[in-house]
């Protein structure tokens, strides 16, 4: 925080001590912002009129959510030229005047998301304009999950598969009870232990339609190191130096971290780029991969069936044989 505007923006600070927990501070911020910030109030007001229904068939079990407020995120242009030309909406100087934040450990701003998917939905942006890359940020990702216990999960969208601000490091905090994969898994899916070392365990979720890697452990340093090994193995499999396409959830329960990793083969499905009635405006991120598929047009909400959803999720996911290569490379 460097100037008076920054200082005025801070609703509260969290450094790991104090009487108020991070969830308490964040929820208090949300109530203040609903009262003071019109755009946020309208965004949360729109949640009351959301349409949802569950799709269950064979290996697919998802909640389809019609949420028109997510149109900007779903349609975000992440072309490097476009990103460079637009002002970064997560940088402090570009935030709306009415937007306030909880300053987290002097590194991140916890912000209320004005286009929420859930009754409590926060964006956690780094105070500096640094790229959306996970490996260096993993310690903060895990610490946030611990500080947000017991009711929240953290998520990370890679810069090429869900992050609408790929040039600015950020996470999201959402209610973990709302995400199917963090609770009841996927229809027919089961966790299979594949590796165990030094108090760390790696599972693969099998039989749920798409392969999912899960890392569990009680040592933060150990989990960080193991997830970094997985990222390195993904780079080896793809023979590419850039961060692999991936979406992650992280939660902390009973003294143990759990990191849920979705490996991606592509950002958007082919139907996203079609025209007319053949187009489906679906741009999957972590929430979609976790079992809540967001559509921003009402016609898509009524058009999608289990076969279409299954096809889209499989199309953007890494094939099972590639996930097996990643596990074998560890």
C-alpha positions as a LaTeX table, in Angstrom:
\begin{tabular}{lrrr}
\hline
Residue & $x$ (\AA) & $y$ (\AA) & $z$ (\AA) \\
\hline
Unk1 & 0.00 & 0.00 & 0.00 \\
Unk2 & 1.67 & 3.16 & $-1.21$ \\
Unk3 & $-0.78$ & 6.06 & $-1.23$ \\
Unk4 & $-3.88$ & 7.46 & 0.44 \\
Unk5 & $-6.20$ & 5.88 & $-2.15$ \\
Unk6 & $-4.76$ & 2.45 & $-1.39$ \\
Unk7 & $-5.11$ & 3.01 & 2.35 \\
Unk8 & $-8.73$ & 4.13 & 2.00 \\
Unk9 & $-9.48$ & 1.00 & 0.00 \\
Unk10 & $-8.44$ & $-1.32$ & 2.85 \\
Unk11 & $-11.45$ & $-2.52$ & 4.83 \\
Unk12 & $-9.33$ & $-4.70$ & 7.15 \\
Unk13 & $-5.98$ & $-6.47$ & 7.30 \\
Unk14 & $-5.19$ & $-10.09$ & 8.05 \\
Unk15 & $-1.69$ & $-11.18$ & 9.03 \\
Unk16 & $-2.43$ & $-14.48$ & 10.73 \\
Unk17 & $-3.18$ & $-13.09$ & 14.17 \\
Unk18 & $-5.98$ & $-11.04$ & 15.65 \\
Unk19 & $-9.37$ & $-12.01$ & 16.95 \\
Unk20 & $-11.23$ & $-12.13$ & 13.63 \\
Unk21 & $-10.68$ & $-15.06$ & 11.28 \\
Unk22 & $-10.17$ & $-14.56$ & 7.56 \\
Unk23 & $-13.68$ & $-15.85$ & 6.72 \\
Unk24 & $-15.17$ & $-13.45$ & 9.29 \\
Unk25 & $-13.31$ & $-10.47$ & 7.82 \\
Unk26 & $-14.18$ & $-11.46$ & 4.26 \\
Unk27 & $-17.88$ & $-11.93$ & 5.01 \\
Unk28 & $-17.96$ & $-8.59$ & 6.85 \\
Unk29 & $-16.39$ & $-7.01$ & 3.77 \\
Unk30 & $-19.08$ & $-8.58$ & 1.60 \\
Unk31 & $-21.89$ & $-7.10$ & 3.71 \\
Unk32 & $-20.25$ & $-3.65$ & 3.65 \\
Unk33 & $-19.80$ & $-3.83$ & $-0.11$ \\
Unk34 & $-23.39$ & $-4.90$ & $-0.73$ \\
Unk35 & $-24.50$ & $-1.76$ & 1.06 \\
Unk36 & $-21.98$ & 0.63 & $-0.50$ \\
Unk37 & $-21.28$ & $-0.69$ & $-4.01$ \\
Unk38 & $-24.21$ & $-0.72$ & $-6.44$ \\
Unk39 & $-22.65$ & $-3.08$ & $-9.00$ \\
Unk40 & $-21.91$ & $-5.69$ & $-6.36$ \\
Unk41 & $-25.37$ & $-5.35$ & $-4.84$ \\
Unk42 & $-26.94$ & $-5.92$ & $-8.26$ \\
Unk43 & $-24.62$ & $-8.85$ & $-8.95$ \\
Unk44 & $-25.64$ & $-10.61$ & $-5.75$ \\
Unk45 & $-29.25$ & $-9.67$ & $-6.33$ \\
Unk46 & $-29.08$ & $-11.59$ & $-9.58$ \\
Unk47 & $-28.27$ & $-14.82$ & $-7.73$ \\
Unk48 & $-31.89$ & $-15.02$ & $-6.61$ \\
Unk49 & $-33.04$ & $-15.45$ & $-10.22$ \\
Unk50 & $-30.42$ & $-17.99$ & $-11.32$ \\
Unk51 & $-31.68$ & $-21.15$ & $-12.95$ \\
Unk52 & $-30.09$ & $-24.49$ & $-12.10$ \\
Unk53 & $-30.77$ & $-28.12$ & $-12.74$ \\
Unk54 & $-28.77$ & $-31.29$ & $-12.25$ \\
Unk55 & $-27.74$ & $-33.50$ & $-15.15$ \\
Unk56 & $-27.03$ & $-37.12$ & $-14.24$ \\
Unk57 & $-26.38$ & $-39.92$ & $-16.66$ \\
Unk58 & $-23.79$ & $-42.69$ & $-16.62$ \\
Unk59 & $-20.43$ & $-41.03$ & $-15.83$ \\
Unk60 & $-21.68$ & $-37.43$ & $-15.78$ \\
Unk61 & $-23.14$ & $-35.70$ & $-12.74$ \\
Unk62 & $-23.12$ & $-31.90$ & $-12.94$ \\
Unk63 & $-25.19$ & $-28.88$ & $-12.04$ \\
Unk64 & $-26.03$ & $-26.67$ & $-15.02$ \\
Unk65 & $-26.27$ & $-23.00$ & $-14.01$ \\
Unk66 & $-27.71$ & $-20.22$ & $-16.15$ \\
Unk67 & $-25.83$ & $-17.11$ & $-15.00$ \\
Unk68 & $-25.95$ & $-14.17$ & $-17.47$ \\
Unk69 & $-23.70$ & $-12.05$ & $-15.23$ \\
Unk70 & $-20.78$ & $-14.33$ & $-16.21$ \\
Unk71 & $-20.93$ & $-13.29$ & $-19.88$ \\
Unk72 & $-17.85$ & $-11.05$ & $-19.57$ \\
Unk73 & $-15.77$ & $-13.85$ & $-18.09$ \\
Unk74 & $-17.04$ & $-16.47$ & $-20.55$ \\
Unk75 & $-16.31$ & $-14.20$ & $-23.49$ \\
Unk76 & $-12.98$ & $-12.83$ & $-22.26$ \\
Unk77 & $-10.40$ & $-12.30$ & $-25.00$ \\
Unk78 & $-7.14$ & $-13.70$ & $-23.64$ \\
Unk79 & $-5.15$ & $-13.06$ & $-26.81$ \\
Unk80 & $-1.78$ & $-11.59$ & $-25.70$ \\
Unk81 & $-2.23$ & $-8.50$ & $-27.88$ \\
Unk82 & $-5.71$ & $-7.82$ & $-26.44$ \\
Unk83 & $-4.51$ & $-8.42$ & $-22.88$ \\
Unk84 & $-1.62$ & $-6.01$ & $-23.32$ \\
Unk85 & $-3.86$ & $-3.32$ & $-24.82$ \\
Unk86 & $-6.50$ & $-3.28$ & $-22.07$ \\
Unk87 & $-6.09$ & $-1.89$ & $-18.53$ \\
Unk88 & $-5.76$ & $-4.72$ & $-16.00$ \\
Unk89 & $-8.99$ & $-4.84$ & $-13.99$ \\
Unk90 & $-7.23$ & $-6.45$ & $-11.01$ \\
Unk91 & $-4.60$ & $-3.75$ & $-10.57$ \\
Unk92 & $-5.28$ & $-1.43$ & $-7.64$ \\
Unk93 & $-5.33$ & 1.74 & $-9.75$ \\
Unk94 & $-8.06$ & 0.29 & $-12.01$ \\
Unk95 & $-10.44$ & $-1.03$ & $-9.35$ \\
Unk96 & $-13.83$ & 0.72 & $-9.05$ \\
Unk97 & $-13.79$ & 3.60 & $-6.57$ \\
Unk98 & $-16.35$ & 1.84 & $-4.37$ \\
Unk99 & $-14.44$ & $-1.42$ & $-4.19$ \\
Unk100 & $-12.69$ & $-2.20$ & $-0.92$ \\
Unk101 & $-10.53$ & $-5.12$ & 0.14 \\
Unk102 & $-9.10$ & $-7.17$ & 2.95 \\
Unk103 & $-5.32$ & $-6.90$ & 2.78 \\
Unk104 & $-4.00$ & $-10.46$ & 3.19 \\
Unk105 & $-0.53$ & $-10.94$ & 4.66 \\
Unk106 & 0.65 & $-7.80$ & 2.82 \\
Unk107 & 0.65 & $-9.71$ & $-0.49$ \\
Unk108 & $-2.93$ & $-10.05$ & $-1.71$ \\
Unk109 & $-6.19$ & $-8.13$ & $-1.83$ \\
Unk110 & $-9.33$ & $-10.11$ & $-1.06$ \\
Unk111 & $-12.05$ & $-8.58$ & $-3.24$ \\
Unk112 & $-15.76$ & $-9.26$ & $-3.58$ \\
Unk113 & $-16.56$ & $-10.66$ & $-7.02$ \\
Unk114 & $-19.28$ & $-8.48$ & $-8.65$ \\
Unk115 & $-20.35$ & $-11.35$ & $-10.95$ \\
Unk116 & $-20.73$ & $-14.13$ & $-8.37$ \\
Unk117 & $-21.49$ & $-17.77$ & $-9.01$ \\
Unk118 & $-22.03$ & $-18.48$ & $-5.30$ \\
Unk119 & $-23.55$ & $-16.65$ & $-2.30$ \\
Unk120 & $-19.98$ & $-15.97$ & $-1.14$ \\
Unk121 & $-17.47$ & $-15.45$ & $-3.95$ \\
Unk122 & $-14.13$ & $-13.67$ & $-3.55$ \\
Unk123 & $-11.30$ & $-12.86$ & $-5.94$ \\
Unk124 & $-7.86$ & $-12.78$ & $-4.33$ \\
Unk125 & $-5.50$ & $-10.61$ & $-6.38$ \\
Unk126 & $-1.78$ & $-10.09$ & $-5.81$ \\
Unk127 & $-0.97$ & $-6.49$ & $-4.90$ \\
Unk128 & 1.56 & $-6.38$ & $-7.76$ \\
Unk129 & 0.92 & $-6.89$ & $-11.47$ \\
Unk130 & 2.67 & $-10.25$ & $-11.92$ \\
Unk131 & 1.70 & $-13.07$ & $-14.30$ \\
Unk132 & $-0.81$ & $-15.81$ & $-13.51$ \\
Unk133 & 1.67 & $-18.60$ & $-12.78$ \\
Unk134 & 1.13 & $-21.17$ & $-10.06$ \\
Unk135 & 4.45 & $-22.76$ & $-9.15$ \\
Unk136 & 5.93 & $-19.81$ & $-7.24$ \\
Unk137 & 2.55 & $-18.94$ & $-5.73$ \\
Unk138 & 1.80 & $-22.43$ & $-4.37$ \\
Unk139 & 2.83 & $-21.63$ & $-0.76$ \\
Unk140 & 0.36 & $-18.72$ & $-0.71$ \\
Unk141 & $-2.32$ & $-20.86$ & $-2.37$ \\
Unk142 & $-2.06$ & $-23.48$ & 0.37 \\
Unk143 & $-1.82$ & $-20.94$ & 3.19 \\
Unk144 & $-4.95$ & $-19.19$ & 1.92 \\
Unk145 & $-6.81$ & $-22.50$ & 1.95 \\
Unk146 & $-5.79$ & $-23.01$ & 5.58 \\
Unk147 & $-6.67$ & $-19.45$ & 6.61 \\
Unk148 & $-10.07$ & $-19.71$ & 4.91 \\
Unk149 & $-11.06$ & $-22.88$ & 6.79 \\
Unk150 & $-13.47$ & $-24.45$ & 7.49 \\
Unk151 & $-16.07$ & $-23.50$ & 4.89 \\
Unk152 & $-14.16$ & $-22.23$ & 1.86 \\
Unk153 & $-12.11$ & $-23.79$ & $-0.91$ \\
Unk154 & $-9.52$ & $-21.99$ & $-3.02$ \\
Unk155 & $-9.36$ & $-22.33$ & $-6.78$ \\
Unk156 & $-6.81$ & $-21.49$ & $-9.45$ \\
Unk157 & $-7.46$ & $-21.12$ & $-13.17$ \\
Unk158 & $-4.43$ & $-21.35$ & $-15.42$ \\
Unk159 & $-3.63$ & $-18.40$ & $-17.73$ \\
Unk160 & $-4.70$ & $-20.39$ & $-20.79$ \\
Unk161 & $-7.73$ & $-22.22$ & $-19.41$ \\
Unk162 & $-10.12$ & $-20.12$ & $-17.36$ \\
Unk163 & $-8.31$ & $-17.05$ & $-16.03$ \\
Unk164 & $-9.85$ & $-13.91$ & $-17.52$ \\
Unk165 & $-6.83$ & $-11.94$ & $-16.24$ \\
Unk166 & $-3.89$ & $-14.13$ & $-17.31$ \\
Unk167 & $-1.49$ & $-11.25$ & $-16.72$ \\
Unk168 & $-2.28$ & $-10.77$ & $-13.02$ \\
Unk169 & $-1.85$ & $-13.46$ & $-10.35$ \\
Unk170 & $-5.13$ & $-14.24$ & $-8.61$ \\
Unk171 & $-7.10$ & $-17.00$ & $-6.93$ \\
Unk172 & $-10.75$ & $-17.32$ & $-5.92$ \\
Unk173 & $-12.38$ & $-18.39$ & $-2.66$ \\
Unk174 & $-15.76$ & $-20.11$ & $-2.84$ \\
Unk175 & $-17.98$ & $-22.25$ & $-0.55$ \\
Unk176 & $-16.53$ & $-25.75$ & $-0.72$ \\
Unk177 & $-19.92$ & $-27.33$ & 0.01 \\
Unk178 & $-21.20$ & $-25.97$ & $-3.30$ \\
Unk179 & $-18.67$ & $-27.78$ & $-5.52$ \\
Unk180 & $-19.71$ & $-31.36$ & $-6.37$ \\
Unk181 & $-16.21$ & $-32.74$ & $-6.94$ \\
Unk182 & $-15.14$ & $-31.57$ & $-3.47$ \\
Unk183 & $-18.03$ & $-33.35$ & $-1.83$ \\
Unk184 & $-19.78$ & $-36.21$ & $-3.61$ \\
Unk185 & $-17.25$ & $-36.56$ & $-6.43$ \\
Unk186 & $-18.62$ & $-37.58$ & $-9.82$ \\
Unk187 & $-21.13$ & $-40.30$ & $-10.59$ \\
Unk188 & $-19.35$ & $-43.62$ & $-10.42$ \\
Unk189 & $-15.99$ & $-42.03$ & $-9.63$ \\
Unk190 & $-13.65$ & $-43.36$ & $-6.98$ \\
Unk191 & $-10.28$ & $-42.31$ & $-5.56$ \\
Unk192 & $-7.54$ & $-44.80$ & $-6.32$ \\
Unk193 & $-4.24$ & $-44.48$ & $-4.45$ \\
Unk194 & $-1.39$ & $-44.38$ & $-6.99$ \\
Unk195 & 1.64 & $-43.15$ & $-5.07$ \\
Unk196 & 2.59 & $-42.64$ & $-1.43$ \\
Unk197 & 5.82 & $-41.12$ & $-0.17$ \\
Unk198 & 6.95 & $-39.19$ & 2.89 \\
Unk199 & 3.46 & $-38.68$ & 4.30 \\
Unk200 & 2.12 & $-37.55$ & 0.91 \\
Unk201 & $-0.44$ & $-39.45$ & $-1.13$ \\
Unk202 & $-1.40$ & $-39.14$ & $-4.78$ \\
Unk203 & $-4.79$ & $-40.39$ & $-5.90$ \\
Unk204 & $-6.39$ & $-40.59$ & $-9.30$ \\
Unk205 & $-10.14$ & $-40.18$ & $-9.55$ \\
Unk206 & $-11.29$ & $-42.89$ & $-11.93$ \\
Unk207 & $-14.63$ & $-43.76$ & $-13.46$ \\
Unk208 & $-16.00$ & $-40.24$ & $-13.20$ \\
Unk209 & $-15.84$ & $-39.29$ & $-16.85$ \\
Unk210 & $-12.49$ & $-37.47$ & $-16.77$ \\
Unk211 & $-9.22$ & $-38.21$ & $-14.94$ \\
Unk212 & $-8.49$ & $-36.10$ & $-11.87$ \\
Unk213 & $-5.28$ & $-36.04$ & $-9.81$ \\
Unk214 & $-5.55$ & $-35.47$ & $-6.05$ \\
Unk215 & $-2.64$ & $-34.76$ & $-3.70$ \\
Unk216 & $-3.06$ & $-35.05$ & 0.07 \\
Unk217 & $-0.61$ & $-34.28$ & 2.86 \\
Unk218 & $-0.10$ & $-32.66$ & 6.25 \\
Unk219 & 3.14 & $-30.85$ & 5.39 \\
Unk220 & 2.67 & $-27.64$ & 3.44 \\
Unk221 & 6.23 & $-27.76$ & 2.14 \\
Unk222 & 5.74 & $-31.40$ & 1.15 \\
Unk223 & 2.50 & $-30.73$ & $-0.74$ \\
Unk224 & 4.04 & $-27.71$ & $-2.48$ \\
Unk225 & 7.04 & $-29.77$ & $-3.59$ \\
Unk226 & 4.86 & $-32.66$ & $-4.79$ \\
Unk227 & 2.52 & $-30.42$ & $-6.82$ \\
Unk228 & 5.58 & $-28.76$ & $-8.36$ \\
Unk229 & 6.82 & $-32.22$ & $-9.35$ \\
Unk230 & 3.50 & $-32.87$ & $-11.06$ \\
Unk231 & 3.71 & $-29.57$ & $-12.95$ \\
Unk232 & 7.26 & $-30.45$ & $-14.02$ \\
Unk233 & 6.08 & $-33.88$ & $-15.19$ \\
Unk234 & 3.27 & $-32.23$ & $-17.17$ \\
Unk235 & 5.82 & $-30.02$ & $-18.91$ \\
Unk236 & 7.89 & $-33.10$ & $-19.78$ \\
Unk237 & 4.88 & $-34.90$ & $-21.23$ \\
Unk238 & 4.00 & $-31.87$ & $-23.35$ \\
Unk239 & 7.63 & $-31.00$ & $-24.16$ \\
Unk240 & 6.77 & $-27.36$ & $-23.50$ \\
Unk241 & 8.33 & $-24.84$ & $-21.09$ \\
Unk242 & 5.12 & $-22.86$ & $-20.47$ \\
Unk243 & 2.81 & $-23.59$ & $-17.54$ \\
Unk244 & 0.62 & $-26.55$ & $-18.50$ \\
Unk245 & $-3.10$ & $-25.94$ & $-18.82$ \\
Unk246 & $-4.69$ & $-26.84$ & $-15.50$ \\
Unk247 & $-7.41$ & $-25.94$ & $-13.02$ \\
Unk248 & $-6.97$ & $-26.59$ & $-9.30$ \\
Unk249 & $-8.92$ & $-26.59$ & $-6.06$ \\
Unk250 & $-7.28$ & $-26.55$ & $-2.65$ \\
Unk251 & $-8.89$ & $-27.13$ & 0.74 \\
Unk252 & $-7.67$ & $-27.75$ & 4.27 \\
Unk253 & $-9.42$ & $-30.08$ & 6.69 \\
Unk254 & $-8.36$ & $-31.89$ & 9.87 \\
Unk255 & $-4.76$ & $-30.75$ & 9.59 \\
Unk256 & $-4.42$ & $-31.92$ & 5.99 \\
Unk257 & $-4.26$ & $-30.19$ & 2.61 \\
Unk258 & $-6.04$ & $-31.60$ & $-0.42$ \\
Unk259 & $-5.17$ & $-30.32$ & $-3.89$ \\
Unk260 & $-7.48$ & $-31.38$ & $-6.73$ \\
Unk261 & $-5.93$ & $-31.02$ & $-10.19$ \\
Unk262 & $-7.68$ & $-31.05$ & $-13.56$ \\
Unk263 & $-5.28$ & $-31.35$ & $-16.49$ \\
Unk264 & $-6.53$ & $-29.60$ & $-19.61$ \\
Unk265 & $-6.05$ & $-30.37$ & $-23.28$ \\
Unk266 & $-7.62$ & $-27.18$ & $-24.59$ \\
Unk267 & $-9.15$ & $-23.93$ & $-23.35$ \\
Unk268 & $-12.53$ & $-23.87$ & $-25.09$ \\
Unk269 & $-14.59$ & $-26.52$ & $-26.92$ \\
Unk270 & $-15.11$ & $-26.36$ & $-30.66$ \\
Unk271 & $-18.78$ & $-25.37$ & $-30.24$ \\
Unk272 & $-17.63$ & $-22.11$ & $-28.60$ \\
Unk273 & $-16.28$ & $-20.92$ & $-31.96$ \\
Unk274 & $-19.24$ & $-21.93$ & $-34.12$ \\
Unk275 & $-21.86$ & $-19.45$ & $-35.30$ \\
Unk276 & $-25.61$ & $-19.15$ & $-35.06$ \\
Unk277 & $-27.62$ & $-21.89$ & $-33.42$ \\
Unk278 & $-24.65$ & $-24.25$ & $-33.39$ \\
Unk279 & $-22.68$ & $-22.06$ & $-30.98$ \\
Unk280 & $-22.55$ & $-22.80$ & $-27.24$ \\
Unk281 & $-21.00$ & $-20.02$ & $-25.16$ \\
Unk282 & $-19.24$ & $-22.26$ & $-22.64$ \\
Unk283 & $-15.69$ & $-21.51$ & $-21.50$ \\
Unk284 & $-14.79$ & $-24.07$ & $-18.80$ \\
Unk285 & $-12.75$ & $-23.10$ & $-15.76$ \\
Unk286 & $-12.24$ & $-24.78$ & $-12.41$ \\
Unk287 & $-15.88$ & $-24.39$ & $-11.35$ \\
Unk288 & $-17.12$ & $-26.10$ & $-14.52$ \\
Unk289 & $-14.56$ & $-28.88$ & $-14.24$ \\
Unk290 & $-15.61$ & $-29.30$ & $-10.60$ \\
Unk291 & $-19.20$ & $-30.03$ & $-11.53$ \\
Unk292 & $-21.01$ & $-26.69$ & $-11.99$ \\
Unk293 & $-21.23$ & $-25.89$ & $-15.69$ \\
Unk294 & $-21.92$ & $-22.19$ & $-16.27$ \\
Unk295 & $-23.93$ & $-21.00$ & $-19.26$ \\
Unk296 & $-24.57$ & $-17.33$ & $-19.90$ \\
Unk297 & $-27.35$ & $-17.62$ & $-22.49$ \\
Unk298 & $-30.77$ & $-19.00$ & $-21.68$ \\
Unk299 & $-31.02$ & $-20.91$ & $-24.96$ \\
Unk300 & $-27.87$ & $-22.84$ & $-24.05$ \\
Unk301 & $-29.34$ & $-23.72$ & $-20.67$ \\
Unk302 & $-32.31$ & $-25.44$ & $-22.30$ \\
Unk303 & $-30.34$ & $-26.91$ & $-25.19$ \\
Unk304 & $-27.64$ & $-28.76$ & $-23.26$ \\
Unk305 & $-28.16$ & $-32.38$ & $-22.31$ \\
Unk306 & $-25.96$ & $-34.99$ & $-20.63$ \\
Unk307 & $-24.32$ & $-36.08$ & $-23.88$ \\
Unk308 & $-23.40$ & $-32.51$ & $-24.84$ \\
Unk309 & $-22.00$ & $-31.69$ & $-21.40$ \\
Unk310 & $-20.02$ & $-34.93$ & $-21.29$ \\
Unk311 & $-18.60$ & $-34.22$ & $-24.73$ \\
Unk312 & $-17.54$ & $-30.67$ & $-23.83$ \\
Unk313 & $-15.84$ & $-31.62$ & $-20.56$ \\
Unk314 & $-14.02$ & $-34.54$ & $-22.17$ \\
Unk315 & $-12.99$ & $-32.42$ & $-25.15$ \\
Unk316 & $-11.24$ & $-29.80$ & $-23.00$ \\
Unk317 & $-9.73$ & $-32.37$ & $-20.60$ \\
Unk318 & $-6.43$ & $-34.14$ & $-21.03$ \\
Unk319 & $-6.96$ & $-37.73$ & $-22.24$ \\
Unk320 & $-6.57$ & $-40.46$ & $-19.64$ \\
Unk321 & $-3.47$ & $-41.90$ & $-21.32$ \\
Unk322 & $-1.69$ & $-38.55$ & $-21.02$ \\
Unk323 & $-2.57$ & $-38.32$ & $-17.32$ \\
Unk324 & $-1.09$ & $-41.80$ & $-16.91$ \\
Unk325 & 2.10 & $-40.55$ & $-18.57$ \\
Unk326 & 2.25 & $-37.70$ & $-16.06$ \\
Unk327 & 1.86 & $-40.06$ & $-13.10$ \\
Unk328 & 4.48 & $-42.41$ & $-14.54$ \\
Unk329 & 6.94 & $-39.51$ & $-14.89$ \\
Unk330 & 6.81 & $-38.65$ & $-11.18$ \\
\hline
\end{tabular}
